[in-house]
Amino acid sequence: MFIKGLDHISIIVSNVEENIRFYKEILGFKIVKDFYDEKEKARIIFLDNGNSMLE
């Protein structure tokens, strides 16, 4: 089986700000979207590094 790619990965964390710093400062990601989803009762952040996107 050959995987052509991934659409995105969702990661649930206990400390959002600490994880944002890690992905931005260490891995070079940039925030492309940041909002609060009332239905899910959760902050949703999309980060992109040009090759990969995390949610």
N, C-alpha and C positions, 0 to 999 in steps of 0.2 A: 504494500500500500504506500502511495506517495502523497504526502500532504503538500498542497500548493500554498497554503497560508492559513492565517487565523484572522477572523474579523475583529474581535476584541476580547479582552479578558477582564472579568469583574473580580475585584479583590475587596473583601470586607475586612476592615481593620478596627481596632479599638481606639487608636490615637491618630486621627486624621492629619493633624498638623505635622506630627513627627514623620509620618509616611510621605506627605507632600514634600517636605524638606529632603528626605532621602531620594525620592525619585527625581526631583529637580536638581539638587546639588551633586549627588553622586552619579546618577545615571543619565543626566542631561535631558530629562523630559520637560515639557512646557505644558501648562494648563491651557486647554482649549475650550473647556466648558466647566462651570462650577455653579450648581444650583441645589435647592432643597426640594425634594419630591414629597409632596403632602400625602399622596397615596401610599408610598412606601415608608413614609416617616424617616427619611434618610437623606443625608447630603450626598449628592452625586457629583463626582469630579471625573472629567476625561482628561488624560494626559497623553501627549504624543511626543515621540522623539524623531519623527520623520520616517521611521521604519515600522514602528509598533505603536498601538494605542491601548491604553489601559483605562478601565472604568472603575 
